[in-house]
């Protein structure tokens, strides 16, 4: 069975606007971020969804609540494993301040490694797919966490900027994630997990393995 899993980056905060590193610092959405969440909800309404999970940080939680409201879905379920990367002593700094304090951006005290982020995010996504087979699931998360998933699933690719409110869709089959669309317009991708299963069967037959 196949799960359709789409990761949504939370809407804008004032720290995003000022290019400050947030990490685990709990900064709320600003008005632009709330509108981005509503726009994401309207876009997501082109497809049918079963439920919404979210990072517990308020910028993600409010984004998820707005999206769930747009889609008529229940209150989002908290998923701590998809929280943002812990940037340690870099949190609260802007990019110029980071460069002055940590030239070349070597080791920053207290900062979570990209591998550590990957090693908590991917198992959580796989577990969701097992729990919700043949479903379409939304997960509202953060730029660093989404980047970790993209890099692991689609290595060697330059995916560009993960915009606030953007949507990134994956297929999960037998625990394996495959990227369907970066910054998904929700127009060309299959509409349901059932459609993905049908598509996989056709591809397998064409390859002579089904």
N, C-alpha and C positions, 0 to 999 in steps of 0.2 A: 504494500500500500504506500501511497505517496502523500506527503503533506506539503501544502503551499505555505511558505513562511516568508513574510515581508517585514523587514526591519525599517523602522521610521525614526529619523532623527528628530529630536524635540525641536520646538520653535525657538526663536531668538530670545536671548536675555540681554540685559544691559551690559553684562560682561562680554558677551559675544560681540555686541556693537562696539565695545571699546577694545576688543581684541585682547582680553585678559583670559588667562588660563583658569578654568573653573575646576576641572577634576571633580573631586568629591565635595567641593564647596557648594552649598545648596542655594543657588541663585534662582529666583522665580522668573517666569516668563515676563516679557514686557508686552505692550499692546500689539506690536508687530508680530511677536511670537505667537500670540493667541490667534491672530488672523492667519498666520502660516498654518497653525494646527487646524483651523476651520477649512482652509483651502485643501490641506491634505485629506481631511475627512470627505470633502466633496469629490476629490479625485478618487479616493478609495471606494466611494459609493458606486463606481462603475463596475465593481466586482462584488461578489457575495463573500462575507466573512463570518466566521463562527465565534471568535472571541478575541480579546485584546489582553496582552500582558505588558508590563511596564517596569522599568527601573523605578526604584522608590524615591529618587530625587525629585523635588517638586516640579522642576522644569519638564521632566519627562512625564510625571504623573498627571499634571494638568493637561499636557498635550494629549495624553492617552484618554483622559476624561472627555475632552472636547471631541476627539475623533469618535469615541464610543457613542457620544450623544448624537453626532452627525449620522452614525450608522445604525442607531437604534439598538446597540448592543449593551449587555450588562456592564456594571462597574469593572474597570480593568483589574487584573490580578497582579500583585506585586511579584517581581522576579529579580531578587537582589543580585544575581550573578551577572546581569547585563548592565550593572551600574557603570558609570564612566571610569576611565583610568585614573588611578591615584597619581597625581603629578608631584606629590611631596612638597618640597620647599618652593617649587615653581608656581604653586597655586596663588592666584591673585596678581601675578606679574603679567605685564604685557610683553610682547615679543622683543622689544628693544631692551627692556629690563633683564629679560632672560639672557639675551646675548651678552650684555655687559657683565652679568654675574657668572654666567657659565659659557664662556666663549667656546664655540664649536659644539655646544650642547652635549658635552660628555655626560658623565654620571652626575645626576642631580639627587641630593640626599632625599630619601624617602619615596622616590618615584618608582612606581610599578613598572616592570619591564613589559614590552610588547608581548613577549612569550607568556608572561603571567596572565595578561589580559586574555589572550587567545585560549589559554588552558582553563579559564573559568567560563568564557562565553560559549565556546563550541559545545562542550558537554551539556550545557543548559539548553541550547537549541536542539541538540539531538534528543534530549530527554523530552522536550515539548513535542517533538515529532512522534516519538513513541507513544506518548500519552494521548495525542490527538491525531491518530492516523486518519487519512482521508478527510482532513479538515483544512480550512484556510485560516491561518493564525497571524495576527499582527503583534509585533513586539516593538514598543517604543523605547528607544535607547539613546545612545550618545555617539558623537563622532569617533572617539577613540575606540570604543567597543565595536562599532560597526566596521571601522577600518580593520580591526583585528580579524573579524570574520571574513571580510573580503580578501585580505592578504592570504589567509590560510586556505580559503576555498578556491581562489583564482590567482595563484601566485605568479609573480613576474609581470603583472599588468599594472599600468598606471591608470587608476580609476578616476582621478580628478578630485575636485572638491566635493565633500559630502555636505550638501547645503542643509540649513535648518529647514525642517519640514519635508525633506526628500525621502523617497521610498525606494528600497532595494530588495528585490524579490529573489527567493531561493526555492528550489525544489529539494525536498529531503526524501530519499528513498533508501530503505535498509540502513538508515543511520548515516548515509553519505549526503553531504550538501553539494548542490550544484547551483551556481549563479545563473539566474534566468535574465535579470535585467538590473543594471546599475542605473539609478535615477529613473525608475520605472514609470513610463507614461500611462501604464495600465490600459493600453490599447491593443498591443500585438501579442501580449502574453496570454497563455491559456487562462480561462476564467475560473476554473475550479480544480481542485486536487484530482477529481475524477477524470477531467480532461487530460491532466498530466499523465495519469495511468494509461489512458487510451493512447496518448502520444508515444509513451515509452514502448507500449506493445507494438505499435506500428513500426517504430524505429528498429526494434529488436527483430521483427519479421524481415525487414528490409536487409538487415545485416546477417540474416540466416541463423540466428541464435535462439529464436522463440519457437 
